[in-house]
Amino acid sequence: MLTFLRIPALLSLTIISLAAIHSQTLPLDVVKTEAGQVSGSKSTDGSIAIYRGIPFAAPPVGDLRWKAPQPVKPWSGILNADQFGPSPMQGTPAPFSMWSAEFLIPKEPISEDCLYLNVWSGAKSAQEKRPVLVWIYGGGFNSGGTAVPIYDGEAMARKGIIFVSANYRVGPFGFFAHPELTKESGTNASGNYGLMDQIAALQWVKKNIAAFGGDPNNVTIAGQSAGSMSVSCLVASPLAKGLFNKAIAQSGAIFGRTMPVLEQAERDGERVAKSLNTASLKELRDVPAEELLKKGQGMRVIIDGYVLPNKVADIFAAGMQNDVTLLTGWNQDEGLLFGPVKTAADFRKQAEQQYGADAPTFLKYYPAGTDEEASKSQLNLSRDQTFGTQNYIWANVQATQNKSKVYVYRFTRIVPATGEYVKYGAFHTGEVPYTYDNLKFVDRPWEPVDRELAQTMSTYWANFIKTGNPNGKGVPAWPAYTIKEKQIMELGKKPEAKPIPDQAALDFLFSKMSGNQ
């Protein structure tokens, strides 16, 4: 009799019994993983095998809420992995600001039981050893999931890449610390469960990806926004050693940022527990997910002493990070302002208060002669403080240490749009459909230059995933970044290499960052 030991209520996975296999044709060859056999579906032309919703860890529910990911219980029969698993527990997605529905998870299913991954493969046998990409989504560590349309892996699989995307816990389910959790952990740490999920997915790849035609020794991790910050954490974490050899960091890193330490995060956890009127871990674990979600917003990566033994910048400064080749960059118009825009007078006053005698220098880089100019400067400042300096610092550290190479880009293409979306330009996340050749999933008035840029960018990314070098046939030469030359690749209407245009402004901000100690 067929048994399957974990069937989530919200996941429409079906299990095909061994007896039934003889009477029907499976959509593709069966792949054997450590936990059991899986089948999936095929692309329209039959050339790409797609496996959605493969469990890589036990459901982190009940007693496993706020525990490191545990092994999957093996199943018998064949798991038909033809649908995405539930997105991590979070609020109901709704388009906002520059992000239309194509940039968001589906409205359902959403569940605590979310530790599933997906594989796209064009390999014809397990002996091919194709290069592997593991995609880590963004969402501010409080939202996101692999079922977002622009994260589809088929186009990259057609370029010879085994594309893997994996869910990780977010919000209070992925980043909740508490003294009692620290005590029971066995590692004297709590809080970074989302990062541990990412590491567990990478361990699954190490053990299982060869069966899908992938090379477990040629793995690139890639992420955008909070996913890119995660990439910087994984490169810094001793727990991720040996799980990948290349990294792609799009618009985000954790350098020079103030990171909470374990004790701070534990106090935050105690406040949440008090607000929920709980007196024990058992009571906390029994709190309905929806209620916990309301009370525990804003949690993020911390220095827990285990996954991250120190600040990311300090780990790099000591040369203790995992040595990887890096491709990194950010977008021209990804400043995020969610509060009121200051007038020119108020912006100048703030500059004087914050920078004192250096205010004139600051205002040279971020001028405020008029309200309109001040508004633009605030967006540019937000871009540089939130994203630019982070990836810039990482590139400089890598280039200075003179270990593996680093390649830097700036995405400048004004993403075509209509209506309310016109004003956002080369916005935050706008590059992702280009990098993975997924323009077809986004409802925008694309022009021929966009399709050409998507082909160029996805080729760069595929080349890098394969060899650690984005250069190759049919694309403009992309020089490695050096401290002396500071050459980057501008990815716009006409991709070309040029010196980083705002080096002086970034250097100024870096020198003033409190975390740059």
Long-range contacts (C-beta under 8 A, 24 or more apart in sequence): 2-76, 2-77, 3-75, 3-76, 3-77, 4-75, 4-76, 4-77, 4-79, 5-73, 5-74, 5-75, 6-55, 6-58, 6-59, 6-72, 6-73, 6-75, 8-59, 8-85, 8-86, 8-111, 8-113, 9-111, 9-113, 10-86, 10-108, 10-109, 10-110, 10-111, 10-113, 11-53, 11-83, 11-85, 11-86, 11-109, 11-111, 11-113, 11-116, 12-83, 13-53, 13-79, 13-80, 13-81, 13-82, 13-83, 13-85, 14-80, 14-82, 15-75, 15-77, 15-78, 15-79, 15-80, 16-77, 16-78, 16-80, 17-77, 18-76, 18-77, 18-78, 21-78, 26-78, 27-82, 30-78, 31-211, 31-212, 32-211, 33-208, 33-211, 34-74, 34-207, 34-208, 35-71, 35-72, 35-73, 35-74, 35-75, 36-74, 36-75, 36-76, 36-77, 36-78, 36-79, 37-77, 37-78, 37-79, 38-78, 38-79, 38-80, 38-81, 39-78, 39-79, 39-80, 39-81, 39-82, 40-80, 40-81, 40-82, 40-119, 41-82, 43-154, 47-122, 47-158, 48-120, 48-121, 48-122, 48-154, 48-157, 48-158, 49-119, 49-120, 49-121, 49-122, 49-123, 49-212, 50-82, 50-118, 50-119, 50-120, 50-153, 50-154, 51-81, 51-82, 51-118, 51-119, 51-120, 51-121, 51-212, 52-81, 52-82, 52-83, 52-84, 52-85, 52-116, 52-118, 53-81, 53-82, 53-83, 53-84, 53-85, 53-116, 53-118, 54-79, 54-81, 54-116, 54-117, 54-118, 54-119, 55-85, 55-115, 55-116, 56-115, 56-116, 56-117, 56-166, 56-200, 56-201, 56-204, 57-115, 57-197, 57-200, 57-204, 58-115, 59-112, 59-113, 59-115, 60-112, 60-113, 60-114, 60-115, 60-169, 60-173, 60-193, 60-197, 61-112, 61-113, 62-285, 63-285, 65-112, 65-173, 65-285, 66-173, 66-176, 66-178, 66-181, 66-190, 66-193, 66-284, 66-285, 67-185, 67-193, 68-185, 68-187, 68-193, 68-196, 68-200, 69-115, 69-193, 69-196, 69-197, 69-200, 81-118, 84-116, 84-118, 84-145, 84-146, 84-147, 85-113, 85-114, 85-115, 85-116, 85-167, 86-110, 86-111, 86-113, 86-114, 86-116, 87-111, 87-114, 87-144, 87-145, 87-146, 87-147, 87-167, 88-112, 88-114, 88-144, 88-145, 88-167, 88-168, 88-169, 88-170, 88-171, 88-173, 88-174, 89-114, 89-169, 89-170, 89-171, 89-173, 89-289, 89-293, 90-139, 90-142, 90-143, 90-144, 90-145, 90-170, 90-171, 90-293, 91-143, 91-293, 93-143, 97-336, 97-424, 98-421, 98-424, 98-427, 98-428, 98-429, 98-430, 99-429, 100-421, 100-442, 100-443, 102-148, 102-149, 102-150, 102-433, 102-441, 102-442, 102-443, 103-148, 103-150, 103-429, 103-432, 103-442, 104-148, 105-143, 105-144, 105-145, 105-147, 105-148, 106-147, 111-289, 112-169, 112-173, 112-289, 114-145, 114-167, 114-169, 115-167, 115-168, 115-169, 115-197, 115-200, 116-146, 116-166, 116-167, 117-146, 117-164, 117-165, 117-166, 117-167, 117-201, 117-204, 118-146, 118-153, 118-164, 118-165, 118-166, 119-153, 119-162, 119-163, 119-164, 119-209, 119-212, 120-152, 120-153, 120-154, 120-156, 120-157, 120-162, 120-163, 120-164, 121-157, 121-162, 121-163, 121-212, 121-213, 121-214, 122-157, 122-158, 122-160, 122-213, 123-162, 123-212, 123-213, 123-214, 124-213, 125-213, 126-210, 126-211, 126-212, 126-213, 127-213, 128-213, 129-210, 129-213, 129-214, 129-215, 129-218, 130-160, 130-161, 130-162, 130-213, 130-214, 130-215, 131-160, 131-161, 131-162, 131-214, 131-215, 131-218, 131-219, 131-220, 131-465, 131-466, 132-161, 132-162, 132-164, 132-205, 132-209, 132-214, 132-215, 132-216, 132-218, 132-219, 132-220, 132-465, 133-161, 133-162, 133-163, 133-164, 133-219, 133-220, 133-221, 133-222, 133-465, 134-164, 134-165, 134-166, 134-201, 134-202, 134-205, 134-219, 134-220, 134-221, 134-222, 134-244, 135-163, 135-164, 135-165, 135-166, 135-222, 135-223, 135-227, 136-166, 136-168, 136-198, 136-221, 136-222, 136-223, 136-227, 136-228, 136-230, 136-231, 137-165, 137-223, 137-224, 137-226, 137-227, 138-223, 138-224, 138-225, 138-226, 138-227, 138-228, 138-252, 138-429, 139-170, 139-225, 139-226, 139-227, 140-225, 140-226, 140-300, 141-170, 141-171, 141-174, 141-175, 141-194, 141-226, 141-229, 141-299, 141-300, 141-301, 142-170, 142-171, 142-297, 142-298, 142-299, 142-300, 143-170, 143-171, 144-170, 144-226, 144-227, 149-438, 149-441, 149-442, 150-429, 150-432, 150-433, 150-436, 150-438, 150-441, 150-442, 151-432, 151-436, 151-438, 152-436, 152-438, 152-441, 153-436, 155-436, 155-437, 155-438, 155-458, 156-436, 156-437, 156-458, 156-461, 156-462, 156-465, 159-437, 159-458, 159-459, 159-462, 160-462, 160-466, 161-462, 161-465, 161-466, 162-209, 162-212, 162-213, 162-214, 163-436, 164-201, 164-205, 164-209, 166-197, 166-198, 166-201, 166-204, 167-197, 168-194, 168-195, 168-197, 168-198, 168-201, 168-230, 169-193, 169-194, 169-197, 170-194, 171-293, 171-296, 171-297, 171-299, 172-272, 172-292, 172-293, 172-295, 172-296, 172-297, 172-299, 173-289, 173-292, 174-299, 175-265, 175-299, 175-300, 175-301, 175-302, 176-269, 176-272, 176-296, 176-299, 177-262, 177-265, 177-266, 177-268, 177-269, 177-302, 177-304, 178-266, 178-269, 178-270, 178-273, 178-281, 178-284, 179-266, 179-269, 179-270, 180-280, 180-281, 181-269, 181-281, 182-262, 182-266, 184-281, 185-306, 187-306, 188-305, 188-306, 189-262, 189-304, 189-305, 189-306, 189-307, 190-262, 190-265, 190-266, 190-269, 190-304, 191-262, 191-265, 191-266, 191-269, 191-299, 191-302, 191-304, 192-301, 192-302, 192-304, 192-306, 192-307, 192-308, 194-230, 194-301, 195-230, 195-233, 195-234, 195-237, 195-301, 195-307, 195-308, 196-239, 196-307, 198-230, 198-234, 199-234, 199-237, 199-239, 199-240, 199-243, 199-307, 202-234, 202-240, 202-243, 202-244, 203-243, 205-243, 206-242, 206-243, 217-245, 218-245, 218-466, 219-243, 219-244, 219-245, 219-246, 220-244, 220-245, 220-246, 220-247, 220-248, 220-464, 220-465, 221-246, 221-247, 221-248, 222-247, 222-248, 222-249, 222-250, 222-461, 222-465, 223-248, 223-249, 223-250, 223-252, 224-250, 224-251, 224-252, 224-429, 224-431, 224-432, 225-250, 225-251, 225-252, 225-428, 225-429, 226-252, 227-252, 228-252, 228-253, 228-328, 228-391, 229-253, 229-254, 229-301, 229-390, 230-301, 232-312, 232-390, 232-394, 233-301, 233-307, 233-308, 233-312, 234-322, 235-321, 235-322, 235-324, 236-308, 236-312, 236-315, 236-316, 236-320, 236-321, 236-322, 237-307, 237-308, 237-322, 238-309, 238-320, 239-306, 239-307, 240-322, 241-322, 242-322, 244-322, 244-324, 245-324, 245-325, 245-468, 246-324, 246-325, 246-326, 246-327, 246-464, 246-465, 246-468, 247-324, 247-325, 247-326, 247-327, 247-328, 248-326, 248-327, 248-328, 248-461, 248-464, 248-465, 249-326, 249-327, 249-328, 249-391, 249-394, 250-328, 250-329, 250-330, 250-431, 250-432, 250-435, 251-329, 251-330, 251-331, 251-334, 251-387, 251-391, 251-428, 251-429, 251-431, 252-387, 252-390, 252-391, 253-312, 253-328, 253-390, 253-391, 253-393, 253-394, 254-301, 254-312, 254-313, 254-390, 255-312, 255-313, 255-316, 255-389, 255-390, 255-393, 255-394, 255-397, 255-515, 256-313, 256-389, 256-390, 256-393, 256-510, 256-513, 256-514, 256-515, 256-516, 257-390, 257-515, 258-514, 258-515, 259-301, 259-302, 259-303, 259-308, 259-311, 259-312, 260-300, 260-302, 260-303, 261-302, 261-303, 262-302, 262-303, 262-304, 262-305, 264-302, 265-299, 265-302, 265-304, 268-299, 272-296, 311-515, 313-393, 313-397, 313-515, 313-516, 316-394, 316-397, 316-401, 317-397, 319-401, 323-403, 323-404, 324-404, 325-404, 325-405, 325-406, 325-464, 325-468, 325-469, 326-394, 326-395, 326-398, 326-404, 326-405, 326-406, 326-407, 327-406, 327-407, 327-408, 327-409, 327-460, 327-461, 327-464, 327-470, 328-391, 328-394, 328-395, 328-406, 328-407, 328-408, 328-409, 329-391, 329-408, 329-409, 329-410, 329-411, 329-488, 329-489, 329-491, 330-383, 330-387, 330-388, 330-391, 330-410, 330-411, 331-383, 331-387, 331-410, 331-411, 331-412, 331-426, 331-427, 331-428, 331-430, 331-431, 332-383, 332-410, 332-411, 332-412, 332-425, 332-426, 333-379, 333-383, 333-414, 333-424, 333-425, 333-426, 333-427, 333-430, 334-383, 334-386, 334-387, 334-426, 334-427, 334-428, 334-429, 334-430, 335-378, 335-379, 335-380, 335-381, 335-382, 335-383, 335-384, 335-386, 336-382, 336-386, 336-428, 337-378, 337-379, 337-382, 341-374, 341-375, 341-378, 342-374, 342-378, 343-371, 343-374, 344-368, 344-369, 344-370, 344-371, 344-373, 344-374, 347-374, 347-377, 347-378, 348-374, 355-512, 358-508, 358-512, 361-508, 362-508, 365-502, 365-504, 365-505, 365-508, 366-505, 384-502, 384-505, 384-506, 384-509, 385-509, 387-428, 388-502, 388-506, 388-509, 389-506, 389-509, 389-510, 389-513, 392-500, 392-506, 392-510, 393-510, 393-516, 395-481, 396-483, 398-481, 399-481, 399-482, 399-483, 400-483, 404-468, 405-468, 405-469, 405-480, 405-481, 406-480, 406-481, 407-464, 407-469, 407-470, 407-478, 407-480, 407-481, 407-489, 408-481, 408-487, 408-488, 408-489, 408-500, 409-478, 409-488, 409-489, 409-490, 409-491, 410-488, 410-489, 410-490, 410-491, 410-500, 410-501, 411-491, 411-492, 412-490, 412-491, 412-492, 413-449, 413-450, 413-453, 413-491, 413-492, 413-493, 415-444, 416-444, 416-445, 416-446, 416-447, 416-450, 417-444, 417-445, 418-444, 418-445, 426-492, 431-457, 431-491, 434-458, 434-491, 435-461, 436-461, 449-493, 453-491, 453-492, 453-493, 453-495, 456-491, 456-495, 457-491, 457-495, 460-489
